[in-house]
Structures are given as structure tokens and as C-alpha cells.
Amino acid sequence: MLSVFDHGAHAPCPTPFNLAAFVLGRSQELSDKTALSVVSPDGAENWSYGALEGAVRGTATGLLQTGMQPGDILLMRLGNTVDFPIAYLGAIAAGIIPVPTSSQLTGPEVEAIIEGLAPSAILLGDSLPCPQTDLPVHSTRDMEMWHSLPPAPYNMGDPDRLAYIIFTSGTSGAMRAVGHAHRAIWARQMMMQGWYGLTGEDRLMHAGAFNWTYTLGTGLMDPWTMGATALIPAAGVDHSQIPQLLNAHETTIFAAAPGVYRNILKSAPARMPHLRHGLSAGEKLSPTLRAAWETATGTAIYEAFGMSECSTFLSSSPGLPAEGPALGRPQPGRHVGILGPQGPVPRGTAGVIAIHRSDPGLMLGYIGAPEETAAKFQGDWFLTGDMGVMHGDDQITYLGRDDDMMNAGGYRVSPIEVEAALLSHPGITEVGVTDIAVKADVRLIAAYYTGPRVLEPEDLTAWVAERLARYKQPRFFFHRDTLPKNSNGKLMRRALGTQPDE
């Protein structure tokens, strides 16, 4: 049996279509219901569905009044405020193509984006890096005035037309500009039960900043599509304060990256009577962290895997929890395979996780890079660059990125498996594993870890010897104050180190 999941396609996206119109499609029906609460220990800033749609469509009018036209590109340089989703949806409502960017980007990085995409204008938040430019630059004060303008009609059209551009995180090389169609939001319906278990009655809190695409989708767009309430911690809220906020605001679903769960556990969270479950994505969730959270709170965490090019498409869920070491299953409606050089491999065989080009959530392509786009396809399959194994029950075990896979003594070893073994050690809080050159043509596995104190290498060697085959065991252990991560908080294994005597 081949490693292919295809249980039937998701319903086709209707036409004409507009992403923002779909997200806010229930706003008139739910006009007085709270769509968004920006929460802190001091209170909450609330936005009703009616006020939210009014600000979004007023922003669409404001952008059009500046002279922008449908199809123009708008660079977003905004901070962790509600301005971010309002401007993002306002641009899409008008048919303008927003490019959300991380507030942590430097001036030279932003300059490279401007040169590559040639935007027509920039939305610029206070004190954010942005190079000198002749382009029109609009401030947050301009945006606030747009909120009260008459609503623009939604720019309806082909669901396959370009809606927005996001940048990959750069964990496996240079950042790429990923173009997504309006239909991308339609495809996210497959996550509602395939991962979230989300209903219109839920109150979903996402711990990320507004200007992170994980927050933008899971924390905002999806709850609004379902008519639920989105909760976002205000800027400056510490992770140790989140349990208090979860309880105070009767949160039913909590979404965060694994590192946030780890930080919350340091504050000894109490039971959360309203919380049904948590969601995790952004990096691999360790079994140790999952178990610690369940013990502390009495709630499960459901994990998902995805990427900028297709968002999340593999996941566990309340209805179909993962078993053993598996990450989860392809969501119903997806067409997913595990590929080798000749195509899909037999079940139980490692290969590259791939998405069929028919998936409505798959990107249109890398902007301005048709050859690079074509290189990511093997026939009709988009190759993610991540390794996995599909089992007989459709569950997939994630093995890490292909370029993170290690070669130790001629064996291919997944860093994910080695890291999971080390994270079960009580003295380790975070760990990254890679292989390093010790001499010509000889590479050995090294582990870099954080923790309250330096651990004896002999003790760690004994620990992994009980849990891993000999060829998978690290030969070197290095204590670090922090591990290298990118702007989205993802571990950068290739930056861990190159010499065993560091």
C-alpha cells in the first residue's frame, strides 16, 4: 500500500469570491457579538463584529482614496496592535494585495523586500525599521481615520487570483515571497474539525503577536469565519500571566507555539475549568512537554504541521487524536503523500511529505521566481522538504526537515527523535541536535541544550543510551544559555555550531 492519503476533495470554492468577505460573512448577523478582545490583567479592549467590519471596509475605502487600485501591492510594517488585522483585511476587501512582515525585520531586510516586490505604498507603524523611500507611506494615525469612512464594496472575483503575499521564515535558507490566492481561506475550513474542533460558541486565545501569520490565521481569521470570539494578549503580557487570562476570559481553546507552553509551565498553572484543549504549531511539540501540560492543566494539546506555502494540513484533533509518536493525520479533504525519487513510497517507509497541486490551500507560487516554484514540484506533487512516515492508519510521524536530517556513520538520523529523548531529561528545558564535522568525511551528532545547570556528559550519555540506538546517540553535549532561533521563534539547527570544542 502506497503512502497516499486521498479520501475525497474538499468542496470547491464558490465564485465570485473575496477572502475578507468570507471571513466577515457573519458580521451583520452577529453585529453586537464580541469578535475580538485584546486582553491584559488590567482589562480588555473589545471589538464587536459590526465595529470590526466597519473598520475593515472603511480602511478599504481609505486605501482606494489614496490612489491605490485593485492588484496593487501594499507593504505592511505594523506592530503588535489591532491595526494589523484590520489593515490586512481592509486591503484584501479592496482587492489590494497586502504583504504582512515581521516587526523584527531590519531596514536592509525591508529594503530588499521593496526592491523585490515593488509595492505601491507602505503602512508604517511607529518606530518600526523602514528605509527612506519615495513610495507613499501611511501612518497608524492615517489608518485610524480610515476606520470611520463609508464602507467600500468587497472586490469580488476569481478565487484563484492573488490575495496576499507572505514570507517564509527562512529556517531552511533565504526567505521566499509566497503568493496565496483568495481561495486559501476557503481551504482553512478543513482545519476547523481536522485540527481545532472549533465552533461559533468558542473563545479562542492565541498567545502570538498580531503580526505573526500563525496568529493571523488560527487566532483571528478562523474564529471570525466561524463566528467565534478571538482573544489576543495585549503587547507586554508575560507568558506567566496567560493562565490568569485564560480563566478570567473563559477561554475554551488556547493556541500557541511549544515555547509558550513551556514558559507557562514554569509558573505552575492551575486547572482551567473552561479550557477544552490547546493547539500547537510552529515547531515540533515534544512528548515530554505535551505530557507535562496535560498533567498540570488536565487538558490535551493537539498538534499540527504546516508551512507558509500551505498553512497547516496535517494534525491531530479532538475527534482523531494522534497515537504514539505520530504527529497526526492529513485533514479530511486533503491529498497528501510521502514521496521518494520515483513517487509515493510504501507505507512505513520514510520520504518527503508532499501535497498534491490540487489542494485549494496550496500557494500560487513564489513571487517573481517561476523556476524556483517549478523546482519544488515532482510531477503533480509539491515537495515540502520535510521528512515523514505514513502508517497504515494514515497517521504520519514527522522526522524533521530533509536538510536537517543527520548522517552519522552512514545512517540517516532525524534530529526530532534525538531531541525528544533528551527533552525527557529533568535537567533540560530546550535542546537542538545537529551533526558536526570532526574531521574530513566524518560527522558525529552533537546536542546543544539549555537548563538550570551544566550536566555531566557521562550522565547524558547514559540517559540516551537507554532510549536510542547507538548510531542515534549524540557524542557531544554543549550547555547554552539560549539556542539560536529566527524571528518567529523557530529553532535554527544549522546555526547550532560546527566544532565540538566550542
C-alpha positions in Angstrom: 0.0 0.0 0.0 1.4 3.3 -1.0 1.8 6.4 1.2 -1.0 8.4 -0.3 -4.0 10.0 1.6 -6.9 10.8 -0.7 -10.4 10.3 0.8 -12.1 12.8 -1.5 -11.6 16.5 -2.2 -13.0 19.4 -0.2 -16.0 21.3 -1.7 -14.8 23.7 -4.4 -14.5 27.4 -3.6 -17.5 29.4 -4.9 -17.1 32.2 -7.4 -17.1 35.2 -7.4 -15.2 35.3 -4.1 -13.3 37.6 -1.8 -11.3 36.4 1.2 -12.2 39.3 3.5 -15.9 39.0 2.6 -15.8 35.3 3.6 -14.0 35.9 6.9 -16.6 38.6 7.8 -19.5 37.0 6.2 -21.5 36.7 9.5 -20.8 40.2 10.7 -24.3 41.6 10.1 -25.9 38.6 11.8 -23.5 38.9 14.8 -23.2 42.7 14.7 -23.2 43.1 18.5 -21.2 40.0 19.4 -17.6 40.4 20.5 -15.3 39.4 17.7 -12.0 40.4 19.3 -10.8 41.1 22.8 -7.3 42.4 23.4 -6.8 41.2 27.0 -4.5 42.1 29.8 -4.5 41.8 33.6 -6.0 45.3 33.6 -9.0 44.6 31.4 -9.9 44.2 27.7 -10.3 46.2 24.6 -13.3 44.8 22.8 -14.4 44.9 19.1 -17.8 43.8 18.1 -18.3 42.1 14.7 -20.2 45.2 13.5 -17.3 47.6 14.5 -14.7 45.3 13.1 -16.3 45.0 9.7 -16.9 48.8 9.7 -13.2 49.5 10.3 -12.1 46.9 7.7 -14.4 48.3 5.0 -13.6 51.9 5.9 -9.9 51.0 5.6 -10.6 49.6 2.2 -12.2 53.0 1.2 -9.2 54.8 2.7 -6.7 52.8 0.7 -8.6 53.3 -2.5 -8.8 57.1 -1.8 -5.0 57.3 -1.6 -5.0 56.2 -5.3 -4.3 52.5 -4.9 -6.0 50.2 -7.3 -7.1 46.5 -7.0 -4.0 44.4 -7.8 -1.5 46.9 -6.3 0.9 45.6 -3.6 0.8 47.1 -0.1 3.7 46.5 2.3 2.7 46.3 5.9 5.2 47.4 8.6 2.9 47.4 11.6 3.5 46.4 15.2 1.6 44.2 17.6 -1.7 46.0 17.5 -5.2 45.5 16.2 -4.2 47.8 13.3 -2.6 44.8 11.7 -5.6 42.5 11.0 -7.8 45.5 10.2 -5.4 46.8 7.6 -4.7 43.3 6.2 -8.4 42.5 5.7 -9.1 46.1 4.5 -6.6 45.7 1.7 -7.9 42.3 0.7 -11.5 43.6 0.8 -10.5 46.3 -1.8 -8.6 43.8 -4.0 -5.3 45.2 -2.9 -2.5 42.7 -2.1 -1.1 43.1 1.4 2.4 41.9 2.4 2.5 41.4 6.2 6.0 41.5 7.5 7.6 40.8 10.9 8.3 43.9 13.0 11.7 42.4 13.8 13.0 42.9 10.2 15.8 45.4 9.9 16.0 48.3 7.5 18.2 46.5 4.9 15.9 43.5 5.0 12.8 45.7 4.3 14.7 47.4 1.6 15.3 44.1 -0.1 11.6 43.3 0.0 10.8 46.7 -1.5 13.2 46.1 -4.4 11.9 42.6 -5.0 8.1 43.3 -4.8 7.9 46.9 -5.9 4.9 47.8 -3.7 2.8 50.8 -4.4 2.6 52.0 -0.8 3.7 51.2 2.8 1.7 51.2 6.0 4.2 52.1 8.7 3.8 51.8 12.5 5.6 54.0 15.0 9.3 53.3 15.4 9.5 50.3 13.1 12.5 50.0 10.8 11.9 51.1 7.2 14.3 52.6 4.7 14.0 56.0 3.1 11.7 55.7 0.1 9.8 57.7 -2.5 6.8 55.5 -2.0 3.7 56.8 -0.3 3.9 56.0 3.4 0.8 55.9 5.6 0.9 56.1 9.4 -1.2 54.5 12.1 -2.9 57.9 12.5 -4.0 57.8 8.9 -5.3 54.3 9.4 -7.4 55.3 12.4 -9.1 58.0 10.3 -9.9 55.4 7.7 -12.0 53.3 10.1 -14.9 55.7 10.1 -15.1 56.2 6.3 -18.0 54.8 4.3 -17.7 51.1 3.7 -16.2 50.1 0.3 -17.9 47.2 -1.5 -16.0 44.0 -1.5 -13.9 43.4 -4.6 -15.3 40.1 -5.7 -13.7 38.0 -8.4 -11.8 34.8 -9.3 -10.9 32.8 -6.2 -7.6 31.9 -7.9 -6.4 35.5 -8.1 -3.6 36.7 -5.9 -4.9 37.8 -2.4 -1.8 38.3 -0.3 2.0 37.6 -0.1 3.8 36.3 3.0 7.4 35.4 3.5 8.7 32.0 4.6 10.5 32.0 7.9 13.9 31.3 6.4 14.7 28.3 8.6 16.0 26.4 5.5 17.6 29.2 3.5 16.7 32.6 2.2 13.2 33.9 2.8 10.8 33.5 -0.2 7.8 35.6 -1.1 4.8 33.2 -1.2 1.8 34.2 -3.1 -1.6 32.9 -1.9 -5.0 33.1 -3.7 -8.3 34.3 -2.2 -9.3 30.6 -2.0 -6.7 30.0 0.7 -9.3 31.0 3.4 -11.8 28.6 1.9 -9.3 25.7 2.4 -8.8 26.6 6.0 -12.3 25.1 6.7 -10.5 21.7 6.6 -8.8 22.7 9.9 -12.0 23.5 11.8 -12.7 19.9 12.7 -9.5 18.3 11.3 -7.5 20.3 14.0 -9.4 22.8 16.0 -12.7 21.3 16.9 -13.8 25.0 16.6 -17.5 26.1 16.9 -19.1 29.5 16.8 -19.5 29.4 20.6 -15.8 29.1 21.3 -13.5 31.7 22.8 -10.1 31.1 21.2 -7.0 32.7 22.7 -3.8 32.8 20.6 -0.6 33.8 22.5 1.2 35.2 19.5 1.5 38.7 18.3 -1.0 40.2 15.7 1.8 40.4 13.1 2.6 36.7 13.1 0.9 34.7 10.3 0.1 31.8 12.8 -1.9 34.3 14.9 -3.4 36.0 11.8 -4.9 32.7 10.6 -5.5 30.5 13.6 -6.0 33.3 16.1 -8.2 35.7 14.1 -9.3 34.8 10.6 -10.6 31.3 11.5 -12.6 32.3 14.7 -14.1 35.1 12.8 -15.1 32.8 9.9 -16.9 30.6 12.4 -18.5 33.5 14.3 -16.4 32.8 17.4 -14.6 35.2 19.7 -10.9 35.8 19.3 -8.8 36.7 22.3 -5.3 38.1 22.0 -3.0 39.1 24.9 -2.0 42.8 24.8 1.5 43.7 24.0 3.7 43.3 27.0 1.7 40.5 28.6 4.1 37.9 30.1 3.6 34.2 29.5 3.3 33.7 33.2 0.1 35.9 33.2 -1.6 33.8 30.5 -3.2 31.2 32.8 -4.9 34.1 34.7 -6.2 35.5 31.4 -7.4 32.1 30.2 -9.5 31.7 33.3 -10.7 35.3 33.5 -11.9 35.4 29.9 -13.4 31.8 29.9 -11.1 30.7 27.1 -12.2 27.4 25.6 -9.3 26.8 23.1 -5.7 28.0 23.5 -3.2 28.2 20.6 0.5 28.8 20.9 3.9 27.7 19.8 5.6 25.0 22.0 7.9 27.5 23.6 4.9 29.4 25.1 3.5 26.2 26.7 7.0 25.6 28.1 7.2 29.1 29.6 3.7 28.9 31.1 4.5 25.6 32.8 7.3 27.4 34.7 4.6 29.4 36.5 2.8 26.3 37.8 -0.6 26.9 36.1 -3.7 25.9 37.9 -6.6 23.9 36.4 -8.5 25.7 33.8 -12.2 24.8 34.0 -13.3 26.5 30.8 -10.4 25.2 28.6 -11.3 22.2 26.4 -7.9 21.8 24.7 -4.8 23.5 23.4 -3.4 23.8 19.8 0.3 23.8 18.9 2.2 24.6 15.7 5.2 26.4 14.5 7.8 23.8 15.6 7.7 20.2 16.8 5.9 19.6 20.1 7.9 17.2 22.3 6.1 14.3 24.0 7.5 15.4 27.4 6.1 18.9 27.1 2.7 17.6 25.9 2.6 15.2 28.9 3.6 18.0 31.4 0.9 20.3 30.1 -1.8 17.6 30.4 -0.7 16.7 34.0 -0.7 20.4 35.0 -3.9 21.5 33.4 -5.9 18.4 32.7 -6.3 19.3 29.0 -4.8 17.9 25.8 -2.7 19.7 23.2 -3.4 18.9 19.6 -0.5 19.4 17.2 -0.4 20.5 13.6 2.2 20.6 10.9 2.2 23.1 8.0 4.3 25.7 6.2 4.0 29.1 4.7 3.2 27.5 1.3 0.1 25.6 2.5 -0.6 26.6 6.1 -1.4 23.5 8.3 -2.6 20.3 6.6 -1.5 17.5 9.0 -2.9 17.5 12.5 -4.3 15.7 15.4 -7.7 16.7 16.7 -10.2 16.1 19.5 -12.0 13.7 17.1 -8.9 11.9 15.9 -6.1 12.3 18.4 -2.6 11.2 17.5 -1.3 7.9 18.8 2.2 7.1 19.9 5.0 9.2 18.2 2.7 10.2 15.3 2.0 13.9 14.7 -1.5 13.3 13.3 -3.3 12.6 10.0 -3.9 14.6 6.9 -7.1 16.7 7.4 -10.2 15.4 5.6 -10.3 16.8 2.1 -6.5 16.9 1.7 -4.5 14.9 -0.8 -1.1 14.1 0.8 1.7 11.7 0.0 5.1 10.6 1.2 7.4 10.6 -1.8 10.8 9.1 -2.8 12.6 9.9 -6.0 10.2 7.7 -8.0 7.0 8.8 -6.4 4.9 7.7 -3.4 6.8 5.2 -1.2 5.2 2.1 0.5 3.5 2.7 3.9 6.0 2.6 6.7 8.9 4.0 4.5 10.4 7.4 5.2 10.2 10.0 2.5 9.4 13.6 1.8 5.9 14.9 2.8 4.2 16.2 -0.3 0.9 18.0 -1.1 -1.0 17.5 -4.3 -1.2 20.6 -6.5 -5.0 20.3 -6.4 -5.1 21.4 -2.7 -7.0 24.7 -2.5 -4.7 25.9 0.2 -1.5 25.5 -1.7 0.3 28.6 -2.8 0.1 30.1 -6.3 3.9 30.2 -6.3 7.0 32.1 -5.2 6.5 35.7 -6.5 9.0 36.5 -9.3 10.6 33.1 -9.1 8.9 30.7 -11.5 11.9 28.4 -11.8 12.2 28.1 -8.0 8.5 27.3 -7.9 8.8 24.6 -10.5 11.7 23.1 -8.7 9.5 22.4 -5.7 7.3 20.1 -7.7 7.7 16.4 -8.6 5.0 15.9 -11.2 1.7 16.9 -9.5 3.2 16.9 -6.0 4.6 19.9 -4.1 7.6 18.7 -2.0 7.6 20.3 1.4 11.2 19.4 2.2 10.1 17.8 5.4 10.5 14.1 6.1 7.9 11.7 7.4 6.5 8.2 7.5 2.8 7.4 6.8 1.5 4.4 8.7 -1.3 2.0 7.8 -3.9 4.1 9.7 -3.0 7.3 7.8 -1.1 8.7 10.8 2.2 10.4 9.9 5.3 10.5 12.1 7.3 13.7 11.5 11.1 13.3 11.1 12.3 16.9 10.5 13.4 18.8 7.5 15.3 17.0 4.8 18.2 19.4 5.1 18.2 18.9 9.0 18.5 15.1 8.6 21.8 14.0 10.0 24.3 11.5 8.6 26.1 9.6 11.4 28.2 6.6 10.5 26.3 6.2 7.2 22.9 6.2 8.9 20.2 8.9 8.3 19.0 10.1 11.7 16.1 12.5 12.5 17.0 15.3 14.9 13.4 15.3 16.1 13.8 11.7 17.6 17.0 12.5 19.4 15.7 15.8 20.7 12.6 14.0 22.1 14.8 11.6 24.0 16.8 14.4 25.6 13.8 16.6 26.4 12.6 13.8 28.7 15.6 14.6 31.0 14.5 16.7 34.0 17.6 19.0 33.7 16.9 20.0 30.1 14.5 22.7 29.1 15.3 23.1 25.4 17.5 21.2 23.0 18.7 21.3 19.4 20.6 18.5 17.7 22.7 18.5 14.6 25.7 16.7 13.2 29.1 18.3 13.1 32.3 17.6 11.2 35.1 16.3 13.5 37.5 15.6 10.6 37.4 15.1 6.9 34.4 13.0 5.8 33.4 12.2 9.5 30.4 13.7 11.1 29.0 13.0 14.6 25.9 14.0 16.4 26.0 16.9 18.9 23.3 18.1 21.2 23.0 21.7 22.4 20.8 22.2 25.4 19.5 24.8 27.9 18.8 24.2 31.5 19.5 25.5 35.0 23.0 24.0 35.2 25.6 22.2 33.2 25.0 18.4 33.2 27.7 15.8 33.2 28.3 14.4 29.7 28.6 10.9 31.2 25.1 11.2 32.7 23.6 12.4 29.4 25.4 9.6 27.6 23.9 7.1 29.9 20.5 8.8 29.5 20.4 8.5 25.7 21.9 5.0 25.8 18.7 3.8 27.5 16.5 5.4 24.9 18.2 5.5 21.5 20.1 3.1 19.3 23.8 3.6 19.4 24.0 5.3 16.0 21.4 7.8 17.1 23.2 8.9 20.3 24.9 12.3 20.5 28.7 12.1 21.1 28.9 15.7 22.3 26.8 17.7 24.7 27.0 21.5 25.0 25.2 23.7 27.5 24.0 27.0 26.2 22.2 30.0 27.8 19.9 30.2 24.7 19.5 28.4 21.4 19.5 30.2 18.0 16.1 31.0 16.7 14.6 33.0 13.9 12.2 35.9 14.3 9.3 33.5 14.6 10.9 31.7 17.5 11.8 28.6 15.4 15.0 26.7 16.2 17.7 27.1 13.6 19.6 23.9 13.8 22.2 24.8 11.2 23.3 27.7 13.4 23.9 25.5 16.5 27.6 25.1 15.9 30.3 23.5 13.8 33.0 22.5 16.2 32.9 20.0 19.2 35.3 22.1 21.3 33.2 25.3 21.3 
